[in-house]
Amino acid sequence: MDKYFLIKVLIGLCIGIVSAVGLLGTMYSFRRKRFYISLPLIIWGMLVNVTFVLLYVKNIYDDYVSDQIDLKNASSLYYYMNIICSLANYVSQVIQTKAIMNFYNSVPLFETIRFLDITAKAVRSSGILVFVKVILFPIIIEINLLVREMHTGPDFNIWQTFYALYPTVLANFLPNCIFSGFVICRETMIALGGHLRLIEKEANFYQDVRQMTLHKPFYRMQIFCDLSDKVDVLAGHYTSICYYTTAFMQLGAMPILFSLLSNLFGITAGFFQQYYAIADTMINEESYNLFDAMTNGVFLVISFSEIALLSMVANECIEKIRETSLILKRIRLNNCDIRFRQSVDRFSLQIFVQQFKIQPMGLLEINISLMHDVLSAVTSFLLILIQSDLTLRFSLK
Protein backbone atom coordinates (compact mmCIF):
# COMPACT_ATOMS: atom_id res chain seq x y z
CA MET A 1 0.00 0.00 0.00
CA ASP A 2 1.24 3.51 -0.90
CA LYS A 3 2.40 5.28 2.26
CA TYR A 4 0.75 8.56 1.25
CA PHE A 5 -2.56 6.81 0.64
CA LEU A 6 -2.28 5.15 4.07
CA ILE A 7 -1.65 8.52 5.74
CA LYS A 8 -4.64 10.04 3.92
CA VAL A 9 -6.87 7.15 5.02
CA LEU A 10 -5.76 7.48 8.65
CA ILE A 11 -6.29 11.26 8.68
CA GLY A 12 -9.68 10.88 6.98
CA LEU A 13 -10.69 8.22 9.50
CA CYS A 14 -9.58 10.45 12.37
CA ILE A 15 -11.54 13.46 11.06
CA GLY A 16 -14.58 11.24 10.48
CA ILE A 17 -14.53 9.93 14.06
CA VAL A 18 -14.06 13.42 15.52
CA SER A 19 -17.03 14.63 13.47
CA ALA A 20 -19.17 11.62 14.48
CA VAL A 21 -18.68 12.24 18.21
CA GLY A 22 -19.47 15.94 17.78
CA LEU A 23 -15.99 17.35 18.37
CA LEU A 24 -15.52 18.96 14.94
CA GLY A 25 -17.62 21.72 13.39
CA THR A 26 -15.81 21.87 10.04
CA MET A 27 -16.26 19.78 6.90
CA TYR A 28 -13.98 19.20 3.90
CA SER A 29 -15.11 20.28 0.44
CA PHE A 30 -13.61 18.07 -2.29
CA ARG A 31 -14.67 20.61 -4.93
CA ARG A 32 -12.95 23.59 -3.28
CA LYS A 33 -10.32 21.41 -1.56
CA ARG A 34 -10.73 23.36 1.63
CA PHE A 35 -12.34 22.99 5.04
CA TYR A 36 -15.35 25.15 5.85
CA ILE A 37 -17.57 25.68 8.90
CA SER A 38 -20.57 23.36 8.67
CA LEU A 39 -23.77 24.41 10.46
CA PRO A 40 -25.20 20.83 10.42
CA LEU A 41 -22.03 19.53 12.10
CA ILE A 42 -22.19 22.29 14.73
CA ILE A 43 -25.84 21.42 15.47
CA TRP A 44 -24.92 17.72 15.60
CA GLY A 45 -22.11 18.49 18.04
CA MET A 46 -24.50 20.43 20.27
CA LEU A 47 -26.98 17.52 20.27
CA VAL A 48 -24.23 15.03 21.12
CA ASN A 49 -22.95 17.30 23.88
CA VAL A 50 -26.42 17.77 25.40
CA THR A 51 -27.02 14.01 25.28
CA PHE A 52 -23.66 13.37 26.93
CA VAL A 53 -24.48 15.83 29.72
CA LEU A 54 -27.92 14.31 30.30
CA LEU A 55 -26.50 10.78 30.50
CA TYR A 56 -23.12 11.04 32.20
CA VAL A 57 -23.28 14.21 34.27
CA LYS A 58 -26.61 12.96 35.63
CA ASN A 59 -24.78 9.79 36.72
CA ILE A 60 -22.30 11.86 38.72
CA TYR A 61 -25.16 13.84 40.27
CA ASP A 62 -27.08 10.67 41.18
CA ASP A 63 -23.95 9.15 42.76
CA TYR A 64 -23.40 12.36 44.70
CA VAL A 65 -27.00 12.49 45.96
CA SER A 66 -26.93 8.82 46.97
CA ASP A 67 -23.47 9.29 48.56
CA GLN A 68 -21.92 6.61 46.32
CA ILE A 69 -18.95 8.64 45.09
CA ASP A 70 -15.79 6.87 46.20
CA LEU A 71 -12.79 9.01 45.30
CA LYS A 72 -10.41 6.46 46.85
CA ASN A 73 -11.40 4.04 44.09
CA ALA A 74 -9.07 4.52 41.11
CA SER A 75 -11.58 3.25 38.54
CA SER A 76 -14.37 5.52 39.83
CA LEU A 77 -12.13 8.59 39.95
CA TYR A 78 -10.80 7.78 36.47
CA TYR A 79 -14.40 7.52 35.22
CA TYR A 80 -15.48 10.85 36.77
CA MET A 81 -12.38 12.70 35.58
CA ASN A 82 -12.86 11.47 32.02
CA ILE A 83 -16.43 12.79 32.00
CA ILE A 84 -15.13 16.22 33.04
CA CYS A 85 -12.35 16.01 30.42
CA SER A 86 -14.88 15.14 27.71
CA LEU A 87 -16.95 18.22 28.55
CA ALA A 88 -13.79 20.36 28.46
CA ASN A 89 -12.99 18.92 25.01
CA TYR A 90 -16.43 19.88 23.69
CA VAL A 91 -16.14 23.43 25.03
CA SER A 92 -12.61 23.97 23.68
CA GLN A 93 -13.53 22.67 20.21
CA VAL A 94 -16.63 24.88 19.94
CA ILE A 95 -14.68 27.99 20.97
CA GLN A 96 -11.86 27.27 18.49
CA THR A 97 -13.96 26.17 15.48
CA LYS A 98 -12.72 28.96 13.20
CA ALA A 99 -9.10 28.60 14.34
CA ILE A 100 -9.24 24.84 13.69
CA MET A 101 -10.62 25.43 10.18
CA ASN A 102 -7.84 27.93 9.39
CA PHE A 103 -5.21 25.51 10.70
CA TYR A 104 -6.48 22.61 8.59
CA ASN A 105 -6.52 24.81 5.49
CA SER A 106 -2.98 26.09 5.98
CA VAL A 107 -0.94 23.11 7.22
CA PRO A 108 1.33 21.76 4.41
CA LEU A 109 1.47 18.21 5.77
CA PHE A 110 1.68 16.19 2.55
CA GLU A 111 4.02 18.66 0.83
CA THR A 112 6.46 18.35 3.74
CA ILE A 113 6.20 14.55 3.86
CA ARG A 114 6.75 14.26 0.10
CA PHE A 115 9.75 16.60 0.07
CA LEU A 116 11.46 14.93 3.03
CA ASP A 117 10.62 11.51 1.55
CA ILE A 118 9.67 9.86 4.83
CA THR A 119 10.15 6.11 4.47
CA ALA A 120 7.40 3.51 4.73
CA LYS A 121 9.32 1.97 7.63
CA ALA A 122 9.06 5.25 9.56
CA VAL A 123 5.33 5.41 8.82
CA ARG A 124 4.86 1.84 10.11
CA SER A 125 6.89 2.41 13.28
CA SER A 126 4.94 5.60 13.99
CA GLY A 127 1.69 3.76 13.31
CA ILE A 128 2.60 1.10 15.87
CA LEU A 129 3.34 3.74 18.51
CA VAL A 130 0.02 5.50 17.85
CA PHE A 131 -1.80 2.13 17.83
CA VAL A 132 -0.52 1.35 21.33
CA LYS A 133 -1.81 4.62 22.77
CA VAL A 134 -5.00 5.05 20.74
CA ILE A 135 -6.24 1.46 20.36
CA LEU A 136 -4.42 -0.87 22.77
CA PHE A 137 -4.92 1.17 25.95
CA PRO A 138 -8.74 1.41 25.52
CA ILE A 139 -8.88 -2.33 24.76
CA ILE A 140 -7.00 -3.08 28.00
CA ILE A 141 -9.37 -0.81 29.94
CA GLU A 142 -12.42 -2.49 28.36
CA ILE A 143 -11.10 -5.96 29.24
CA ASN A 144 -10.50 -4.74 32.79
CA LEU A 145 -14.05 -3.37 32.99
CA LEU A 146 -15.43 -6.66 31.65
CA VAL A 147 -13.53 -8.65 34.27
CA ARG A 148 -14.78 -6.34 37.04
CA GLU A 149 -18.36 -6.56 35.76
CA MET A 150 -18.21 -10.37 35.59
CA HIS A 151 -16.82 -10.49 39.12
CA THR A 152 -19.69 -8.43 40.57
CA GLY A 153 -22.20 -11.22 40.15
CA PRO A 154 -24.80 -12.75 37.85
CA ASP A 155 -26.12 -9.37 36.62
CA PHE A 156 -23.35 -9.13 34.06
CA ASN A 157 -24.04 -6.52 31.36
CA ILE A 158 -21.47 -6.06 28.60
CA TRP A 159 -23.12 -2.84 27.42
CA GLN A 160 -22.54 -1.29 30.82
CA THR A 161 -18.80 -1.69 30.30
CA PHE A 162 -18.94 0.04 26.90
CA TYR A 163 -21.04 2.78 28.50
CA ALA A 164 -18.33 3.26 31.14
CA LEU A 165 -15.55 3.11 28.51
CA TYR A 166 -17.02 5.80 26.21
CA PRO A 167 -15.97 8.82 28.36
CA THR A 168 -12.43 7.42 28.52
CA VAL A 169 -12.19 7.10 24.73
CA LEU A 170 -13.79 10.50 24.19
CA ALA A 171 -11.63 12.28 26.78
CA ASN A 172 -8.42 10.86 25.30
CA PHE A 173 -9.30 11.26 21.61
CA LEU A 174 -8.10 14.86 21.17
CA PRO A 175 -4.98 14.33 23.33
CA ASN A 176 -4.27 11.27 21.18
CA CYS A 177 -4.55 13.43 18.05
CA ILE A 178 -2.02 15.85 19.56
CA PHE A 179 0.18 12.87 20.45
CA SER A 180 -0.01 11.75 16.80
CA GLY A 181 1.04 15.27 15.81
CA PHE A 182 4.13 14.94 18.00
CA VAL A 183 4.90 11.60 16.33
CA ILE A 184 4.66 13.26 12.90
CA CYS A 185 6.91 16.09 14.12
CA ARG A 186 9.49 13.56 15.31
CA GLU A 187 9.52 11.62 12.04
CA THR A 188 9.72 14.74 9.87
CA MET A 189 12.59 16.06 11.99
CA ILE A 190 14.41 12.73 11.66
CA ALA A 191 13.99 12.92 7.87
CA LEU A 192 15.10 16.57 7.81
CA GLY A 193 18.18 15.64 9.86
CA GLY A 194 19.00 12.94 7.30
CA HIS A 195 18.93 15.48 4.44
CA LEU A 196 21.05 17.87 6.48
CA ARG A 197 23.66 15.17 7.16
CA LEU A 198 24.05 14.64 3.41
CA ILE A 199 24.67 18.37 3.00
CA GLU A 200 27.17 18.28 5.88
CA LYS A 201 29.03 15.38 4.28
CA GLU A 202 29.18 17.02 0.85
CA ALA A 203 30.12 20.48 2.19
CA ASN A 204 32.93 19.13 4.37
CA PHE A 205 34.12 16.93 1.49
CA TYR A 206 34.59 19.88 -0.88
CA GLN A 207 36.40 21.89 1.81
CA ASP A 208 39.07 19.22 2.21
CA VAL A 209 42.52 20.47 1.15
CA ARG A 210 42.96 17.72 -1.45
CA GLN A 211 39.55 18.39 -3.00
CA MET A 212 40.28 22.11 -3.15
CA THR A 213 43.35 21.40 -5.28
CA LEU A 214 41.44 18.98 -7.55
CA HIS A 215 38.47 21.26 -8.34
CA LYS A 216 38.44 24.73 -9.84
CA PRO A 217 37.03 27.62 -7.75
CA PHE A 218 34.11 28.15 -10.16
CA TYR A 219 33.04 24.50 -9.87
CA ARG A 220 33.24 24.64 -6.08
CA MET A 221 31.22 27.87 -6.09
CA GLN A 222 28.48 26.12 -8.09
CA ILE A 223 28.49 23.23 -5.65
CA PHE A 224 28.16 25.50 -2.62
CA CYS A 225 25.45 27.62 -4.27
CA ASP A 226 23.47 24.45 -4.88
CA LEU A 227 24.02 23.37 -1.26
CA SER A 228 22.99 26.84 -0.12
CA ASP A 229 19.65 26.48 -1.92
CA LYS A 230 19.10 23.12 -0.25
CA VAL A 231 19.89 24.56 3.20
CA ASP A 232 17.42 27.41 2.61
CA VAL A 233 14.69 24.96 1.60
CA LEU A 234 15.35 22.78 4.66
CA ALA A 235 15.27 25.89 6.86
CA GLY A 236 11.85 26.72 5.45
CA HIS A 237 10.56 23.21 6.18
CA TYR A 238 12.09 23.36 9.66
CA THR A 239 10.17 26.58 10.39
CA SER A 240 7.00 25.04 9.00
CA ILE A 241 7.32 21.89 11.14
CA CYS A 242 8.00 23.83 14.35
CA TYR A 243 5.29 26.41 13.72
CA TYR A 244 2.49 23.99 12.84
CA THR A 245 3.44 21.55 15.60
CA THR A 246 3.19 24.27 18.25
CA ALA A 247 0.02 25.68 16.62
CA PHE A 248 -1.62 22.23 16.65
CA MET A 249 -0.52 21.74 20.25
CA GLN A 250 -2.02 25.10 21.28
CA LEU A 251 -5.33 24.15 19.64
CA GLY A 252 -5.40 21.06 21.85
CA ALA A 253 -3.87 22.70 24.92
CA MET A 254 -6.98 22.40 27.10
CA PRO A 255 -7.60 18.69 26.28
CA ILE A 256 -3.90 17.91 26.93
CA LEU A 257 -3.88 19.68 30.30
CA PHE A 258 -7.14 18.06 31.39
CA SER A 259 -5.84 14.66 30.28
CA LEU A 260 -2.64 15.16 32.29
CA LEU A 261 -4.70 16.23 35.30
CA SER A 262 -6.97 13.20 34.93
CA ASN A 263 -4.01 10.83 34.74
CA LEU A 264 -2.36 12.58 37.71
CA PHE A 265 -5.45 11.97 39.83
CA GLY A 266 -5.66 8.41 38.49
CA ILE A 267 -2.08 7.65 39.53
CA THR A 268 -2.59 9.24 42.96
CA ALA A 269 -5.84 7.35 43.57
CA GLY A 270 -4.29 4.11 42.33
CA PHE A 271 -1.35 4.29 44.73
CA PHE A 272 -3.56 5.45 47.60
CA GLN A 273 -5.97 2.57 47.10
CA GLN A 274 -3.08 0.10 47.19
CA TYR A 275 -1.93 1.70 50.45
CA TYR A 276 -5.48 1.70 51.84
CA ALA A 277 -5.91 -2.03 51.19
CA ILE A 278 -2.55 -2.83 52.81
CA ALA A 279 -3.35 -0.59 55.80
CA ASP A 280 -6.71 -2.32 56.31
CA THR A 281 -4.94 -5.68 56.25
CA MET A 282 -2.11 -4.75 58.62
CA ILE A 283 -3.90 -2.40 61.04
CA ASN A 284 -7.54 -3.55 60.98
CA GLU A 285 -6.63 -7.19 60.23
CA GLU A 286 -9.02 -7.36 57.28
CA SER A 287 -8.52 -9.75 54.37
CA TYR A 288 -6.54 -8.37 51.44
CA ASN A 289 -8.68 -8.12 48.27
CA LEU A 290 -6.24 -9.18 45.59
CA PHE A 291 -8.82 -8.85 42.79
CA ASP A 292 -9.55 -5.18 43.52
CA ALA A 293 -5.84 -4.48 43.87
CA MET A 294 -5.09 -5.99 40.46
CA THR A 295 -8.00 -4.42 38.55
CA ASN A 296 -7.40 -0.98 40.03
CA GLY A 297 -3.71 -1.45 39.34
CA VAL A 298 -4.58 -1.58 35.63
CA PHE A 299 -5.93 1.99 35.77
CA LEU A 300 -2.78 3.00 37.62
CA VAL A 301 -0.52 1.50 34.95
CA ILE A 302 -2.57 2.97 32.07
CA SER A 303 -2.52 6.46 33.61
CA PHE A 304 1.24 6.25 34.15
CA SER A 305 1.84 4.88 30.63
CA GLU A 306 -0.24 7.67 29.05
CA ILE A 307 1.96 10.35 30.61
CA ALA A 308 5.17 8.38 29.96
CA LEU A 309 4.44 7.96 26.23
CA LEU A 310 3.46 11.61 25.79
CA SER A 311 6.56 12.91 27.57
CA MET A 312 8.83 10.45 25.74
CA VAL A 313 7.64 11.41 22.24
CA ALA A 314 7.60 15.14 23.06
CA ASN A 315 11.14 14.87 24.41
CA GLU A 316 12.26 13.04 21.26
CA CYS A 317 10.87 15.93 19.17
CA ILE A 318 12.96 18.39 21.18
CA GLU A 319 16.05 16.16 20.94
CA LYS A 320 15.75 15.86 17.15
CA ILE A 321 15.54 19.65 16.89
CA ARG A 322 18.66 19.99 19.05
CA GLU A 323 20.32 17.40 16.83
CA THR A 324 19.56 19.61 13.82
CA SER A 325 21.49 22.42 15.51
CA LEU A 326 24.43 20.08 16.20
CA ILE A 327 24.56 18.97 12.55
CA LEU A 328 24.77 22.61 11.46
CA LYS A 329 27.63 23.19 13.90
CA ARG A 330 29.55 20.26 12.39
CA ILE A 331 29.49 21.87 8.93
CA ARG A 332 32.88 23.47 8.27
CA LEU A 333 32.66 27.05 6.97
CA ASN A 334 36.36 27.90 6.57
CA ASN A 335 36.73 27.32 2.83
CA CYS A 336 33.19 27.57 1.47
CA ASP A 337 31.32 30.09 -0.63
CA ILE A 338 30.01 33.12 1.29
CA ARG A 339 26.41 32.43 0.28
CA PHE A 340 26.57 28.94 1.76
CA ARG A 341 28.08 30.34 4.96
CA GLN A 342 25.25 32.86 5.22
CA SER A 343 22.61 30.15 4.70
CA VAL A 344 24.07 27.93 7.43
CA ASP A 345 24.46 30.87 9.84
CA ARG A 346 20.90 32.00 9.11
CA PHE A 347 19.53 28.50 9.75
CA SER A 348 21.52 28.23 13.01
CA LEU A 349 20.26 31.63 14.17
CA GLN A 350 16.72 30.62 13.26
CA ILE A 351 16.94 27.55 15.53
CA PHE A 352 18.41 29.63 18.35
CA VAL A 353 15.77 32.38 18.11
CA GLN A 354 12.71 30.14 17.79
CA GLN A 355 13.49 28.08 20.93
CA PHE A 356 11.02 25.26 20.16
CA LYS A 357 9.04 24.26 23.26
CA ILE A 358 6.02 22.05 23.85
CA GLN A 359 4.22 24.13 26.46
CA PRO A 360 0.37 24.08 26.32
CA MET A 361 -1.04 27.53 27.16
CA GLY A 362 2.42 28.43 28.53
CA LEU A 363 1.68 26.54 31.75
CA LEU A 364 3.58 23.25 31.69
CA GLU A 365 6.49 22.25 29.48
CA ILE A 366 6.11 18.70 28.20
CA ASN A 367 9.42 16.85 27.99
CA ILE A 368 11.17 14.04 29.84
CA SER A 369 11.13 16.10 33.06
CA LEU A 370 7.33 15.81 33.04
CA MET A 371 7.62 12.34 34.59
CA HIS A 372 9.68 13.79 37.45
CA ASP A 373 7.10 16.56 37.97
CA VAL A 374 4.23 14.06 37.98
CA LEU A 375 5.96 11.70 40.42
CA SER A 376 6.82 14.64 42.69
CA ALA A 377 3.19 15.80 42.67
CA VAL A 378 1.91 12.25 43.30
CA THR A 379 4.36 11.81 46.18
CA SER A 380 3.25 15.09 47.76
CA PHE A 381 -0.44 14.20 47.47
CA LEU A 382 0.16 10.71 48.83
CA LEU A 383 2.10 11.98 51.85
CA ILE A 384 -0.79 14.30 52.75
CA LEU A 385 -3.45 11.62 52.20
CA ILE A 386 -1.57 8.86 54.02
CA GLN A 387 -0.72 11.12 56.96
CA SER A 388 -4.37 12.17 57.29
CA ASP A 389 -5.57 8.57 57.05
CA LEU A 390 -3.09 7.26 59.63
CA THR A 391 -3.94 10.10 62.01
CA LEU A 392 -7.62 9.25 61.70
CA ARG A 393 -7.04 5.51 62.10
CA PHE A 394 -4.96 5.79 65.29
CA SER A 395 -7.17 8.49 66.79
CA LEU A 396 -10.12 6.09 66.61
CA LYS A 397 -8.26 3.27 68.38
Buried (B, 14 or more C-beta within 10 A) or exposed (E): EEBBEBBEEBBEEBBEBBBEBBBBBBBBEEEEEEBEEBEEBBEBBBEBBEEBBEEBBEBBEEBEEEEEBBEBBBBBBBBBBBBBBBBBBBEBBBEBBEEBBBBBBEBEBEEBBEBBEBBEEBBEEBBEBBEEBBEBBBEBBBEBBBBBBEEEEEEEEEEBBEBBBBBBBBBBBBBBBBBBBBBBBBBBBBBBBBBBBEBBEBBBEBBEEEBEEEBEEEEBBEBBEBBBEBBBEBBBBBBBBBBBBBBBBBBBBBBBBBBBBBBBBBBBBBBBBBBBBEBBEEEEEEEEEEEBBEBBBBBBBBBBBBBBBBBBBBBBBBBBBEBBEEBBEEBBBEBBBEBBBBBBEEBBEBBEEBEBBBBBEEEBBBBBEBBEBBEEEBEEBBEEBBEEBEEEEEEEE
